[in-house]
Amino acid sequence: MDIIFLSDLSIETVIGIYDWEREIKQTVVFDLEMAADIRKAASSDHIDDTLDYKSVAKRVIQFVEASEFQLVETLAEKVADIILTEFAVPWVRVKLDKTGAIRGASGVGIIIERGEK
């Protein structure tokens, strides 16, 4: 199986458990890896024969910007579910980095894999 990826997709959203976090938008950064069979697209050279990563990015941005979850775990799970169900991807790896969440660390977050690779 081939992998189509998006790196460093930065999105502003409400995320966190503390009262002050519920009043501001913070940056979360996604790295997405999505299983796909690109052979048909490679042969046809046509966007309709592959996973359109621009469409994936637009959908993830739209969802995350509108979300207000407390936990990064919940947000990562919901994003994985959207990719699996709406884009017919058999496997996805979602890395979510909540930048600046811990003093002294450049980031903190979660990595999940869903589906079958």
Jmol script that loads the backbone (N, CA, C; Angstrom):
load data "model"
ATOM      1  N   MET A   1       0.857  -1.182   0.000  1.00  0.00           N
ATOM      2  CA  MET A   1       0.000   0.000   0.000  1.00  0.00           C
ATOM      3  C   MET A   1       0.898   1.239   0.000  1.00  0.00           C
ATOM      4  N   ASP A   2       0.456   2.234  -0.711  1.00  0.00           N
ATOM      5  CA  ASP A   2       1.177   3.499  -0.791  1.00  0.00           C
ATOM      6  C   ASP A   2       0.654   4.434   0.296  1.00  0.00           C
ATOM      7  N   ILE A   3       1.413   5.475   0.574  1.00  0.00           N
ATOM      8  CA  ILE A   3       1.007   6.445   1.594  1.00  0.00           C
ATOM      9  C   ILE A   3       1.058   7.842   1.013  1.00  0.00           C
ATOM     10  N   ILE A   4      -0.056   8.542   1.127  1.00  0.00           N
ATOM     11  CA  ILE A   4      -0.124   9.965   0.790  1.00  0.00           C
ATOM     12  C   ILE A   4      -0.090  10.714   2.114  1.00  0.00           C
ATOM     13  N   PHE A   5       0.730  11.760   2.192  1.00  0.00           N
ATOM     14  CA  PHE A   5       0.873  12.443   3.480  1.00  0.00           C
ATOM     15  C   PHE A   5       0.697  13.950   3.367  1.00  0.00           C
ATOM     16  N   LEU A   6       0.308  14.530   4.495  1.00  0.00           N
ATOM     17  CA  LEU A   6       0.264  15.982   4.689  1.00  0.00           C
ATOM     18  C   LEU A   6       1.105  16.266   5.929  1.00  0.00           C
ATOM     19  N   SER A   7       2.000  17.225   5.851  1.00  0.00           N
ATOM     20  CA  SER A   7       2.871  17.554   6.980  1.00  0.00           C
ATOM     21  C   SER A   7       2.657  18.986   7.437  1.00  0.00           C
ATOM     22  N   ASP A   8       2.729  19.171   8.739  1.00  0.00           N
ATOM     23  CA  ASP A   8       2.696  20.505   9.346  1.00  0.00           C
ATOM     24  C   ASP A   8       1.461  21.321   8.970  1.00  0.00           C
ATOM     25  N   LEU A   9       0.302  20.683   9.010  1.00  0.00           N
ATOM     26  CA  LEU A   9      -0.957  21.374   8.750  1.00  0.00           C
ATOM     27  C   LEU A   9      -1.371  22.096  10.033  1.00  0.00           C
ATOM     28  N   SER A  10      -1.130  23.409  10.082  1.00  0.00           N
ATOM     29  CA  SER A  10      -1.395  24.217  11.281  1.00  0.00           C
ATOM     30  C   SER A  10      -2.804  24.786  11.246  1.00  0.00           C
ATOM     31  N   ILE A  11      -3.515  24.596  12.373  1.00  0.00           N
ATOM     32  CA  ILE A  11      -4.909  25.031  12.456  1.00  0.00           C
ATOM     33  C   ILE A  11      -5.145  25.657  13.825  1.00  0.00           C
ATOM     34  N   GLU A  12      -5.897  26.739  13.848  1.00  0.00           N
ATOM     35  CA  GLU A  12      -6.267  27.406  15.101  1.00  0.00           C
ATOM     36  C   GLU A  12      -7.614  26.866  15.574  1.00  0.00           C
ATOM     37  N   THR A  13      -7.688  26.498  16.860  1.00  0.00           N
ATOM     38  CA  THR A  13      -8.928  25.951  17.400  1.00  0.00           C
ATOM     39  C   THR A  13      -8.989  26.140  18.910  1.00  0.00           C
ATOM     40  N   VAL A  14     -10.169  25.967  19.461  1.00  0.00           N
ATOM     41  CA  VAL A  14     -10.336  25.927  20.910  1.00  0.00           C
ATOM     42  C   VAL A  14     -10.056  24.496  21.343  1.00  0.00           C
ATOM     43  N   ILE A  15      -9.070  24.321  22.218  1.00  0.00           N
ATOM     44  CA  ILE A  15      -8.699  22.993  22.699  1.00  0.00           C
ATOM     45  C   ILE A  15      -8.111  23.115  24.100  1.00  0.00           C
ATOM     46  N   GLY A  16      -8.552  22.276  25.004  1.00  0.00           N
ATOM     47  CA  GLY A  16      -7.968  22.296  26.336  1.00  0.00           C
ATOM     48  C   GLY A  16      -8.996  22.116  27.430  1.00  0.00           C
ATOM     49  N   ILE A  17      -8.479  21.817  28.628  1.00  0.00           N
ATOM     50  CA  ILE A  17      -9.347  21.530  29.773  1.00  0.00           C
ATOM     51  C   ILE A  17      -9.480  22.696  30.737  1.00  0.00           C
ATOM     52  N   TYR A  18      -8.599  23.665  30.628  1.00  0.00           N
ATOM     53  CA  TYR A  18      -8.620  24.787  31.570  1.00  0.00           C
ATOM     54  C   TYR A  18      -9.540  25.899  31.079  1.00  0.00           C
ATOM     55  N   ASP A  19     -10.106  26.642  32.034  1.00  0.00           N
ATOM     56  CA  ASP A  19     -11.036  27.722  31.690  1.00  0.00           C
ATOM     57  C   ASP A  19     -10.430  28.702  30.701  1.00  0.00           C
ATOM     58  N   TRP A  20      -9.166  29.084  30.917  1.00  0.00           N
ATOM     59  CA  TRP A  20      -8.538  30.067  30.023  1.00  0.00           C
ATOM     60  C   TRP A  20      -8.382  29.519  28.610  1.00  0.00           C
ATOM     61  N   GLU A  21      -8.227  28.182  28.481  1.00  0.00           N
ATOM     62  CA  GLU A  21      -8.102  27.574  27.158  1.00  0.00           C
ATOM     63  C   GLU A  21      -9.431  27.568  26.404  1.00  0.00           C
ATOM     64  N   ARG A  22     -10.520  27.636  27.112  1.00  0.00           N
ATOM     65  CA  ARG A  22     -11.833  27.620  26.497  1.00  0.00           C
ATOM     66  C   ARG A  22     -12.188  28.988  25.913  1.00  0.00           C
ATOM     67  N   GLU A  23     -11.365  30.003  26.230  1.00  0.00           N
ATOM     68  CA  GLU A  23     -11.638  31.374  25.793  1.00  0.00           C
ATOM     69  C   GLU A  23     -10.737  31.848  24.661  1.00  0.00           C
ATOM     70  N   ILE A  24      -9.771  31.030  24.252  1.00  0.00           N
ATOM     71  CA  ILE A  24      -8.828  31.431  23.205  1.00  0.00           C
ATOM     72  C   ILE A  24      -8.702  30.325  22.159  1.00  0.00           C
ATOM     73  N   LYS A  25      -8.105  30.683  21.051  1.00  0.00           N
ATOM     74  CA  LYS A  25      -7.752  29.682  20.043  1.00  0.00           C
ATOM     75  C   LYS A  25      -6.265  29.394  20.174  1.00  0.00           C
ATOM     76  N   GLN A  26      -5.930  28.118  20.053  1.00  0.00           N
ATOM     77  CA  GLN A  26      -4.541  27.682  20.103  1.00  0.00           C
ATOM     78  C   GLN A  26      -4.198  26.964  18.806  1.00  0.00           C
ATOM     79  N   THR A  27      -2.927  26.876  18.520  1.00  0.00           N
ATOM     80  CA  THR A  27      -2.475  26.206  17.310  1.00  0.00           C
ATOM     81  C   THR A  27      -2.273  24.722  17.574  1.00  0.00           C
ATOM     82  N   VAL A  28      -2.866  23.917  16.707  1.00  0.00           N
ATOM     83  CA  VAL A  28      -2.564  22.492  16.671  1.00  0.00           C
ATOM     84  C   VAL A  28      -1.986  22.198  15.290  1.00  0.00           C
ATOM     85  N   VAL A  29      -1.041  21.276  15.251  1.00  0.00           N
ATOM     86  CA  VAL A  29      -0.369  20.948  14.003  1.00  0.00           C
ATOM     87  C   VAL A  29      -0.552  19.461  13.732  1.00  0.00           C
ATOM     88  N   PHE A  30      -1.025  19.146  12.535  1.00  0.00           N
ATOM     89  CA  PHE A  30      -1.269  17.765  12.141  1.00  0.00           C
ATOM     90  C   PHE A  30      -0.248  17.294  11.115  1.00  0.00           C
ATOM     91  N   ASP A  31       0.177  16.048  11.287  1.00  0.00           N
ATOM     92  CA  ASP A  31       0.852  15.280  10.249  1.00  0.00           C
ATOM     93  C   ASP A  31      -0.078  14.109   9.969  1.00  0.00           C
ATOM     94  N   LEU A  32      -0.459  13.931   8.718  1.00  0.00           N
ATOM     95  CA  LEU A  32      -1.388  12.876   8.334  1.00  0.00           C
ATOM     96  C   LEU A  32      -0.724  11.952   7.325  1.00  0.00           C
ATOM     97  N   GLU A  33      -0.844  10.666   7.554  1.00  0.00           N
ATOM     98  CA  GLU A  33      -0.412   9.658   6.588  1.00  0.00           C
ATOM     99  C   GLU A  33      -1.629   8.806   6.271  1.00  0.00           C
ATOM    100  N   MET A  34      -1.921   8.649   4.971  1.00  0.00           N
ATOM    101  CA  MET A  34      -3.129   7.960   4.548  1.00  0.00           C
ATOM    102  C   MET A  34      -2.790   6.909   3.504  1.00  0.00           C
ATOM    103  N   ALA A  35      -3.240   5.690   3.755  1.00  0.00           N
ATOM    104  CA  ALA A  35      -2.990   4.608   2.812  1.00  0.00           C
ATOM    105  C   ALA A  35      -3.802   4.827   1.543  1.00  0.00           C
ATOM    106  N   ALA A  36      -3.179   4.540   0.423  1.00  0.00           N
ATOM    107  CA  ALA A  36      -3.848   4.664  -0.871  1.00  0.00           C
ATOM    108  C   ALA A  36      -3.104   3.806  -1.883  1.00  0.00           C
ATOM    109  N   ASP A  37      -3.813   3.357  -2.874  1.00  0.00           N
ATOM    110  CA  ASP A  37      -3.185   2.657  -3.987  1.00  0.00           C
ATOM    111  C   ASP A  37      -3.096   3.664  -5.131  1.00  0.00           C
ATOM    112  N   ILE A  38      -1.913   4.145  -5.406  1.00  0.00           N
ATOM    113  CA  ILE A  38      -1.758   5.229  -6.389  1.00  0.00           C
ATOM    114  C   ILE A  38      -1.496   4.737  -7.811  1.00  0.00           C
ATOM    115  N   ARG A  39      -1.489   3.438  -8.014  1.00  0.00           N
ATOM    116  CA  ARG A  39      -1.138   2.916  -9.345  1.00  0.00           C
ATOM    117  C   ARG A  39      -2.050   3.428 -10.455  1.00  0.00           C
ATOM    118  N   LYS A  40      -3.367   3.457 -10.212  1.00  0.00           N
ATOM    119  CA  LYS A  40      -4.297   3.936 -11.247  1.00  0.00           C
ATOM    120  C   LYS A  40      -4.026   5.404 -11.562  1.00  0.00           C
ATOM    121  N   ALA A  41      -3.823   6.212 -10.527  1.00  0.00           N
ATOM    122  CA  ALA A  41      -3.536   7.637 -10.742  1.00  0.00           C
ATOM    123  C   ALA A  41      -2.204   7.835 -11.452  1.00  0.00           C
ATOM    124  N   ALA A  42      -1.229   7.041 -11.095  1.00  0.00           N
ATOM    125  CA  ALA A  42       0.077   7.152 -11.752  1.00  0.00           C
ATOM    126  C   ALA A  42      -0.028   6.834 -13.239  1.00  0.00           C
ATOM    127  N   SER A  43      -0.905   5.902 -13.559  1.00  0.00           N
ATOM    128  CA  SER A  43      -1.098   5.522 -14.957  1.00  0.00           C
ATOM    129  C   SER A  43      -1.922   6.548 -15.726  1.00  0.00           C
ATOM    130  N   SER A  44      -3.006   7.036 -15.099  1.00  0.00           N
ATOM    131  CA  SER A  44      -3.912   7.955 -15.796  1.00  0.00           C
ATOM    132  C   SER A  44      -3.473   9.409 -15.716  1.00  0.00           C
ATOM    133  N   ASP A  45      -2.703   9.737 -14.668  1.00  0.00           N
ATOM    134  CA  ASP A  45      -2.283  11.117 -14.406  1.00  0.00           C
ATOM    135  C   ASP A  45      -3.494  12.032 -14.194  1.00  0.00           C
ATOM    136  N   HIS A  46      -4.530  11.482 -13.505  1.00  0.00           N
ATOM    137  CA  HIS A  46      -5.761  12.233 -13.290  1.00  0.00           C
ATOM    138  C   HIS A  46      -6.124  12.240 -11.811  1.00  0.00           C
ATOM    139  N   ILE A  47      -6.490  13.401 -11.296  1.00  0.00           N
ATOM    140  CA  ILE A  47      -6.793  13.600  -9.880  1.00  0.00           C
ATOM    141  C   ILE A  47      -7.948  12.722  -9.397  1.00  0.00           C
ATOM    142  N   ASP A  48      -8.894  12.402 -10.255  1.00  0.00           N
ATOM    143  CA  ASP A  48     -10.037  11.581  -9.850  1.00  0.00           C
ATOM    144  C   ASP A  48      -9.644  10.146  -9.508  1.00  0.00           C
ATOM    145  N   ASP A  49      -8.435   9.756  -9.858  1.00  0.00           N
ATOM    146  CA  ASP A  49      -7.977   8.389  -9.610  1.00  0.00           C
ATOM    147  C   ASP A  49      -7.092   8.266  -8.376  1.00  0.00           C
ATOM    148  N   THR A  50      -7.077   9.293  -7.552  1.00  0.00           N
ATOM    149  CA  THR A  50      -6.238   9.257  -6.359  1.00  0.00           C
ATOM    150  C   THR A  50      -6.947   9.941  -5.196  1.00  0.00           C
ATOM    151  N   LEU A  51      -6.320   9.914  -4.060  1.00  0.00           N
ATOM    152  CA  LEU A  51      -6.813  10.634  -2.891  1.00  0.00           C
ATOM    153  C   LEU A  51      -6.416  12.100  -3.050  1.00  0.00           C
ATOM    154  N   ASP A  52      -7.386  12.962  -3.103  1.00  0.00           N
ATOM    155  CA  ASP A  52      -7.142  14.392  -3.290  1.00  0.00           C
ATOM    156  C   ASP A  52      -6.752  15.014  -1.948  1.00  0.00           C
ATOM    157  N   TYR A  53      -5.470  15.178  -1.726  1.00  0.00           N
ATOM    158  CA  TYR A  53      -4.997  15.681  -0.428  1.00  0.00           C
ATOM    159  C   TYR A  53      -5.434  17.108  -0.153  1.00  0.00           C
ATOM    160  N   LYS A  54      -5.704  17.886  -1.181  1.00  0.00           N
ATOM    161  CA  LYS A  54      -6.226  19.235  -0.954  1.00  0.00           C
ATOM    162  C   LYS A  54      -7.627  19.166  -0.349  1.00  0.00           C
ATOM    163  N   SER A  55      -8.446  18.255  -0.851  1.00  0.00           N
ATOM    164  CA  SER A  55      -9.793  18.076  -0.294  1.00  0.00           C
ATOM    165  C   SER A  55      -9.727  17.581   1.151  1.00  0.00           C
ATOM    166  N   VAL A  56      -8.796  16.679   1.425  1.00  0.00           N
ATOM    167  CA  VAL A  56      -8.616  16.196   2.798  1.00  0.00           C
ATOM    168  C   VAL A  56      -8.233  17.364   3.694  1.00  0.00           C
ATOM    169  N   ALA A  57      -7.259  18.150   3.274  1.00  0.00           N
ATOM    170  CA  ALA A  57      -6.799  19.289   4.087  1.00  0.00           C
ATOM    171  C   ALA A  57      -7.927  20.280   4.340  1.00  0.00           C
ATOM    172  N   LYS A  58      -8.690  20.616   3.309  1.00  0.00           N
ATOM    173  CA  LYS A  58      -9.794  21.564   3.474  1.00  0.00           C
ATOM    174  C   LYS A  58     -10.829  21.048   4.468  1.00  0.00           C
ATOM    175  N   ARG A  59     -11.145  19.761   4.391  1.00  0.00           N
ATOM    176  CA  ARG A  59     -12.143  19.179   5.294  1.00  0.00           C
ATOM    177  C   ARG A  59     -11.633  19.148   6.734  1.00  0.00           C
ATOM    178  N   VAL A  60     -10.386  18.771   6.918  1.00  0.00           N
ATOM    179  CA  VAL A  60      -9.805  18.735   8.263  1.00  0.00           C
ATOM    180  C   VAL A  60      -9.746  20.145   8.845  1.00  0.00           C
ATOM    181  N   ILE A  61      -9.308  21.105   8.067  1.00  0.00           N
ATOM    182  CA  ILE A  61      -9.259  22.495   8.534  1.00  0.00           C
ATOM    183  C   ILE A  61     -10.642  22.971   8.949  1.00  0.00           C
ATOM    184  N   GLN A  62     -11.638  22.734   8.105  1.00  0.00           N
ATOM    185  CA  GLN A  62     -13.013  23.160   8.401  1.00  0.00           C
ATOM    186  C   GLN A  62     -13.499  22.544   9.705  1.00  0.00           C
ATOM    187  N   PHE A  63     -13.267  21.252   9.882  1.00  0.00           N
ATOM    188  CA  PHE A  63     -13.729  20.567  11.088  1.00  0.00           C
ATOM    189  C   PHE A  63     -12.998  21.053  12.335  1.00  0.00           C
ATOM    190  N   VAL A  64     -11.688  21.123  12.265  1.00  0.00           N
ATOM    191  CA  VAL A  64     -10.888  21.476  13.449  1.00  0.00           C
ATOM    192  C   VAL A  64     -11.153  22.922  13.870  1.00  0.00           C
ATOM    193  N   GLU A  65     -11.230  23.835  12.920  1.00  0.00           N
ATOM    194  CA  GLU A  65     -11.500  25.233  13.267  1.00  0.00           C
ATOM    195  C   GLU A  65     -12.831  25.390  13.992  1.00  0.00           C
ATOM    196  N   ALA A  66     -13.811  24.572  13.655  1.00  0.00           N
ATOM    197  CA  ALA A  66     -15.141  24.675  14.263  1.00  0.00           C
ATOM    198  C   ALA A  66     -15.271  23.870  15.562  1.00  0.00           C
ATOM    199  N   SER A  67     -14.277  23.046  15.846  1.00  0.00           N
ATOM    200  CA  SER A  67     -14.378  22.166  17.020  1.00  0.00           C
ATOM    201  C   SER A  67     -13.990  22.899  18.304  1.00  0.00           C
ATOM    202  N   GLU A  68     -14.412  22.320  19.427  1.00  0.00           N
ATOM    203  CA  GLU A  68     -14.077  22.867  20.746  1.00  0.00           C
ATOM    204  C   GLU A  68     -13.901  21.724  21.738  1.00  0.00           C
ATOM    205  N   PHE A  69     -13.028  20.787  21.426  1.00  0.00           N
ATOM    206  CA  PHE A  69     -12.810  19.642  22.294  1.00  0.00           C
ATOM    207  C   PHE A  69     -11.899  20.007  23.456  1.00  0.00           C
ATOM    208  N   GLN A  70     -11.986  19.219  24.505  1.00  0.00           N
ATOM    209  CA  GLN A  70     -11.102  19.407  25.648  1.00  0.00           C
ATOM    210  C   GLN A  70      -9.786  18.653  25.453  1.00  0.00           C
ATOM    211  N   LEU A  71      -9.857  17.450  24.895  1.00  0.00           N
ATOM    212  CA  LEU A  71      -8.679  16.597  24.804  1.00  0.00           C
ATOM    213  C   LEU A  71      -8.167  16.456  23.375  1.00  0.00           C
ATOM    214  N   VAL A  72      -6.851  16.438  23.220  1.00  0.00           N
ATOM    215  CA  VAL A  72      -6.255  16.180  21.908  1.00  0.00           C
ATOM    216  C   VAL A  72      -6.596  14.768  21.447  1.00  0.00           C
ATOM    217  N   GLU A  73      -6.778  13.854  22.392  1.00  0.00           N
ATOM    218  CA  GLU A  73      -7.158  12.489  22.050  1.00  0.00           C
ATOM    219  C   GLU A  73      -8.481  12.460  21.291  1.00  0.00           C
ATOM    220  N   THR A  74      -9.445  13.221  21.760  1.00  0.00           N
ATOM    221  CA  THR A  74     -10.757  13.272  21.104  1.00  0.00           C
ATOM    222  C   THR A  74     -10.635  13.886  19.717  1.00  0.00           C
ATOM    223  N   LEU A  75      -9.918  14.981  19.612  1.00  0.00           N
ATOM    224  CA  LEU A  75      -9.751  15.650  18.322  1.00  0.00           C
ATOM    225  C   LEU A  75      -9.061  14.738  17.317  1.00  0.00           C
ATOM    226  N   ALA A  76      -8.003  14.057  17.720  1.00  0.00           N
ATOM    227  CA  ALA A  76      -7.289  13.148  16.819  1.00  0.00           C
ATOM    228  C   ALA A  76      -8.202  12.020  16.347  1.00  0.00           C
ATOM    229  N   GLU A  77      -8.977  11.464  17.263  1.00  0.00           N
ATOM    230  CA  GLU A  77      -9.892  10.369  16.923  1.00  0.00           C
ATOM    231  C   GLU A  77     -10.945  10.826  15.916  1.00  0.00           C
ATOM    232  N   LYS A  78     -11.498  12.001  16.113  1.00  0.00           N
ATOM    233  CA  LYS A  78     -12.534  12.526  15.211  1.00  0.00           C
ATOM    234  C   LYS A  78     -11.955  12.801  13.822  1.00  0.00           C
ATOM    235  N   VAL A  79     -10.752  13.338  13.764  1.00  0.00           N
ATOM    236  CA  VAL A  79     -10.105  13.600  12.473  1.00  0.00           C
ATOM    237  C   VAL A  79      -9.830  12.284  11.749  1.00  0.00           C
ATOM    238  N   ALA A  80      -9.339  11.290  12.464  1.00  0.00           N
ATOM    239  CA  ALA A  80      -9.103   9.978  11.850  1.00  0.00           C
ATOM    240  C   ALA A  80     -10.396   9.404  11.286  1.00  0.00           C
ATOM    241  N   ASP A  81     -11.477   9.518  12.037  1.00  0.00           N
ATOM    242  CA  ASP A  81     -12.765   9.005  11.596  1.00  0.00           C
ATOM    243  C   ASP A  81     -13.254   9.697  10.324  1.00  0.00           C
ATOM    244  N   ILE A  82     -13.085  11.010  10.252  1.00  0.00           N
ATOM    245  CA  ILE A  82     -13.480  11.759   9.051  1.00  0.00           C
ATOM    246  C   ILE A  82     -12.712  11.259   7.833  1.00  0.00           C
ATOM    247  N   ILE A  83     -11.408  11.096   7.984  1.00  0.00           N
ATOM    248  CA  ILE A  83     -10.578  10.662   6.853  1.00  0.00           C
ATOM    249  C   ILE A  83     -10.956   9.252   6.411  1.00  0.00           C
ATOM    250  N   LEU A  84     -11.154   8.362   7.377  1.00  0.00           N
ATOM    251  CA  LEU A  84     -11.507   6.979   7.042  1.00  0.00           C
ATOM    252  C   LEU A  84     -12.864   6.880   6.358  1.00  0.00           C
ATOM    253  N   THR A  85     -13.844   7.599   6.868  1.00  0.00           N
ATOM    254  CA  THR A  85     -15.202   7.444   6.357  1.00  0.00           C
ATOM    255  C   THR A  85     -15.510   8.318   5.141  1.00  0.00           C
ATOM    256  N   GLU A  86     -15.093   9.562   5.172  1.00  0.00           N
ATOM    257  CA  GLU A  86     -15.456  10.474   4.087  1.00  0.00           C
ATOM    258  C   GLU A  86     -14.566  10.341   2.854  1.00  0.00           C
ATOM    259  N   PHE A  87     -13.370   9.815   3.027  1.00  0.00           N
ATOM    260  CA  PHE A  87     -12.443   9.716   1.901  1.00  0.00           C
ATOM    261  C   PHE A  87     -12.104   8.265   1.551  1.00  0.00           C
ATOM    262  N   ALA A  88     -12.816   7.317   2.159  1.00  0.00           N
ATOM    263  CA  ALA A  88     -12.647   5.893   1.861  1.00  0.00           C
ATOM    264  C   ALA A  88     -11.189   5.454   1.940  1.00  0.00           C
ATOM    265  N   VAL A  89     -10.502   5.938   2.945  1.00  0.00           N
ATOM    266  CA  VAL A  89      -9.111   5.569   3.178  1.00  0.00           C
ATOM    267  C   VAL A  89      -9.101   4.343   4.094  1.00  0.00           C
ATOM    268  N   PRO A  90      -8.350   3.289   3.753  1.00  0.00           N
ATOM    269  CA  PRO A  90      -8.368   2.087   4.584  1.00  0.00           C
ATOM    270  C   PRO A  90      -7.562   2.197   5.878  1.00  0.00           C
ATOM    271  N   TRP A  91      -6.597   3.101   5.916  1.00  0.00           N
ATOM    272  CA  TRP A  91      -5.716   3.255   7.079  1.00  0.00           C
ATOM    273  C   TRP A  91      -5.249   4.704   7.155  1.00  0.00           C
ATOM    274  N   VAL A  92      -5.166   5.225   8.376  1.00  0.00           N
ATOM    275  CA  VAL A  92      -4.678   6.590   8.572  1.00  0.00           C
ATOM    276  C   VAL A  92      -3.823   6.640   9.836  1.00  0.00           C
ATOM    277  N   ARG A  93      -2.795   7.453   9.768  1.00  0.00           N
ATOM    278  CA  ARG A  93      -1.964   7.761  10.935  1.00  0.00           C
ATOM    279  C   ARG A  93      -2.085   9.261  11.158  1.00  0.00           C
ATOM    280  N   VAL A  94      -2.542   9.646  12.349  1.00  0.00           N
ATOM    281  CA  VAL A  94      -2.745  11.054  12.690  1.00  0.00           C
ATOM    282  C   VAL A  94      -1.790  11.413  13.816  1.00  0.00           C
ATOM    283  N   LYS A  95      -0.943  12.387  13.544  1.00  0.00           N
ATOM    284  CA  LYS A  95      -0.089  12.957  14.588  1.00  0.00           C
ATOM    285  C   LYS A  95      -0.612  14.360  14.854  1.00  0.00           C
ATOM    286  N   LEU A  96      -0.967  14.628  16.102  1.00  0.00           N
ATOM    287  CA  LEU A  96      -1.490  15.932  16.492  1.00  0.00           C
ATOM    288  C   LEU A  96      -0.548  16.518  17.527  1.00  0.00           C
ATOM    289  N   ASP A  97      -0.026  17.689  17.240  1.00  0.00           N
ATOM    290  CA  ASP A  97       0.908  18.389  18.120  1.00  0.00           C
ATOM    291  C   ASP A  97       0.249  19.670  18.612  1.00  0.00           C
ATOM    292  N   LYS A  98       0.084  19.767  19.927  1.00  0.00           N
ATOM    293  CA  LYS A  98      -0.449  20.993  20.532  1.00  0.00           C
ATOM    294  C   LYS A  98       0.765  21.826  20.950  1.00  0.00           C
ATOM    295  N   THR A  99       1.191  22.668  20.032  1.00  0.00           N
ATOM    296  CA  THR A  99       2.426  23.422  20.237  1.00  0.00           C
ATOM    297  C   THR A  99       2.305  24.365  21.431  1.00  0.00           C
ATOM    298  N   GLY A 100       3.361  24.447  22.211  1.00  0.00           N
ATOM    299  CA  GLY A 100       3.391  25.381  23.326  1.00  0.00           C
ATOM    300  C   GLY A 100       2.561  24.969  24.524  1.00  0.00           C
ATOM    301  N   ALA A 101       2.095  23.733  24.585  1.00  0.00           N
ATOM    302  CA  ALA A 101       1.229  23.308  25.685  1.00  0.00           C
ATOM    303  C   ALA A 101       2.000  23.116  26.998  1.00  0.00           C
ATOM    304  N   ILE A 102       3.271  22.763  26.886  1.00  0.00           N
ATOM    305  CA  ILE A 102       4.097  22.520  28.065  1.00  0.00           C
ATOM    306  C   ILE A 102       5.322  23.426  28.002  1.00  0.00           C
ATOM    307  N   ARG A 103       5.516  24.191  29.056  1.00  0.00           N
ATOM    308  CA  ARG A 103       6.681  25.072  29.114  1.00  0.00           C
ATOM    309  C   ARG A 103       7.955  24.247  28.986  1.00  0.00           C
ATOM    310  N   GLY A 104       8.843  24.678  28.111  1.00  0.00           N
ATOM    311  CA  GLY A 104      10.110  23.997  27.896  1.00  0.00           C
ATOM    312  C   GLY A 104      10.075  22.937  26.814  1.00  0.00           C
ATOM    313  N   ALA A 105       8.887  22.616  26.312  1.00  0.00           N
ATOM    314  CA  ALA A 105       8.755  21.629  25.239  1.00  0.00           C
ATOM    315  C   ALA A 105       8.251  22.330  23.983  1.00  0.00           C
ATOM    316  N   SER A 106       8.786  21.945  22.843  1.00  0.00           N
ATOM    317  CA  SER A 106       8.334  22.567  21.603  1.00  0.00           C
ATOM    318  C   SER A 106       6.945  22.078  21.210  1.00  0.00           C
ATOM    319  N   GLY A 107       6.549  20.937  21.738  1.00  0.00           N
ATOM    320  CA  GLY A 107       5.218  20.433  21.439  1.00  0.00           C
ATOM    321  C   GLY A 107       4.886  19.229  22.286  1.00  0.00           C
ATOM    322  N   VAL A 108       3.625  18.914  22.312  1.00  0.00           N
ATOM    323  CA  VAL A 108       3.126  17.726  23.005  1.00  0.00           C
ATOM    324  C   VAL A 108       1.899  17.270  22.240  1.00  0.00           C
ATOM    325  N   GLY A 109       1.646  15.988  22.244  1.00  0.00           N
ATOM    326  CA  GLY A 109       0.477  15.549  21.492  1.00  0.00           C
ATOM    327  C   GLY A 109       0.279  14.066  21.499  1.00  0.00           C
ATOM    328  N   ILE A 110      -0.219  13.576  20.383  1.00  0.00           N
ATOM    329  CA  ILE A 110      -0.626  12.180  20.289  1.00  0.00           C
ATOM    330  C   ILE A 110      -0.435  11.694  18.857  1.00  0.00           C
ATOM    331  N   ILE A 111      -0.177  10.423  18.738  1.00  0.00           N
ATOM    332  CA  ILE A 111      -0.134   9.754  17.429  1.00  0.00           C
ATOM    333  C   ILE A 111      -1.058   8.551  17.511  1.00  0.00           C
ATOM    334  N   ILE A 112      -2.007   8.471  16.571  1.00  0.00           N
ATOM    335  CA  ILE A 112      -2.899   7.318  16.517  1.00  0.00           C
ATOM    336  C   ILE A 112      -2.889   6.743  15.107  1.00  0.00           C
ATOM    337  N   GLU A 113      -3.157   5.454  15.018  1.00  0.00           N
ATOM    338  CA  GLU A 113      -3.343   4.776  13.746  1.00  0.00           C
ATOM    339  C   GLU A 113      -4.687   4.075  13.796  1.00  0.00           C
ATOM    340  N   ARG A 114      -5.457   4.216  12.732  1.00  0.00           N
ATOM    341  CA  ARG A 114      -6.771   3.588  12.652  1.00  0.00           C
ATOM    342  C   ARG A 114      -6.932   2.928  11.286  1.00  0.00           C
ATOM    343  N   GLY A 115      -7.725   1.887  11.243  1.00  0.00           N
ATOM    344  CA  GLY A 115      -7.950   1.152  10.005  1.00  0.00           C
ATOM    345  C   GLY A 115      -6.940   0.055   9.841  1.00  0.00           C
ATOM    346  N   GLU A 116      -6.876  -0.492   8.639  1.00  0.00           N
ATOM    347  CA  GLU A 116      -5.952  -1.589   8.350  1.00  0.00           C
ATOM    348  C   GLU A 116      -4.989  -1.193   7.254  1.00  0.00           C
ATOM    349  N   LYS A 117      -3.724  -1.321   7.555  1.00  0.00           N
ATOM    350  CA  LYS A 117      -2.672  -0.934   6.626  1.00  0.00           C
ATOM    351  C   LYS A 117      -2.405  -2.020   5.621  1.00  0.00           C
TER     352      LYS A 117
END
end "model"
wireframe off; spacefill off
backbone 0.3
color backbone group
